[in-house]
């Protein structure tokens, strides 16, 4: 082949590559536009469901006009809109070829199906606790072992001093670590500042990210993050129940850094603002994304501090601020075992949801089996009655996040990288299975 012929072939190949690139770009845009249209449908339906349950829309910072256009519609009409959306999603399946957009479609589909399940609930359809965990949170639950629960209680019993019931001894022991309410703000602010500083060493957060803290009462939860958009959060701390010193770092990392606040701002930064994937600008509480949101927030503390560093910070900073003294090493040995009782709490909520026990019996189960004082048990049962299977997102979700993050991470730096990637492009529970 002559030099002239070779140049002609190369020019033809370059033209073909450009044409293929243009075709691919055109195809990507068409597929993305179809998903963008469905994202608008998704947001408007979530906002409409929120007209029937004020807790359903946990956060929204999408187009304000969509929110203003939302009006109350009968549940039967919303169910019809949901069915129409299911047909649209099915029709899109064969049209999507770009891997990134296939994943986006899968996320939207999983979220969309959960809306249907919640509409069923609002219309009185009964699902068991386990069925609801699948329908709302995409999570298959393993059977809980009461034998393991008794073994944990036995181990706690061996560590605690004193006489009387295990619950009484645990709460008497814990009393020396309760932070006085007039010290709560100072202690919590110090914990949040540490969590924020440690997180910024590993993540490049937006310069204008911010939060404010409020102290409230008469809530069924201990703390809450209300994400407002533009990288800003309102963190509320409930003052109904006295909190132990250990809860301040837990809540600072869970609600703030690198927990809920960071989870939401990363989605706003990398998906809503950078890609215009507006479905991430709304957070339906009873949906699959809560599995990752709560699981990652519970896992957050282990990223910013080791067990020894937690004890050291509490000993050197938080305890003096609170005016407390005590054997923190023993306290945390006990707490590590108490945390395992989280799965027992799921069991109690399951029994209550499935109507195997009434509220009074559920309170008694928490007092005897989760070592709660009576007032805290009553508050917790109210949370179960309101949120049902949502509780699985804390314990099961945390273990799933830990397994996924640590599966391919040998160092702490690698854990941070994996964690950030998971928060920046959320996976459903079924996608996190290893």
Secondary structure, DSSP 8 states (H G I E B T S, - for coil): --HHHHHHHHHHHHHHHHHHHHHHHHHHHHHHHHHHHHHHHHHHHHHHHTTT-TTTEEEE-S-HHHHHH-----HHHHHHHHHHHHHHHHHHHTT---HHHHHHHHHHHHHHHHHHHHHHHHTT----HHHHHHHHH--------HHHHHHHHHHHHHH--SSS-HHHHHHHHHHTTB--GGGHHHHHHHHHHHHHHHHHHHS---TT-EEEEEEE-S-SSSEEEEEEETTEEEEEEE-SS--BTHHHHHHIIIIISSSHHHHHHHHIIIIIIHH--GGGGEEESSSTHHHHHHHHHHHHHHHH--HHHHHHHIIIIIHHHHT----HHHHHHHHHHHHTTHHHHHHHHHHHHTTSS-HHHHHHHHHHHS---HHHHHHHHHHHHHHGGGGHHHHHHHHHHHHHHHHT-SSHHHHHHHHHHHHHS---GGGS--
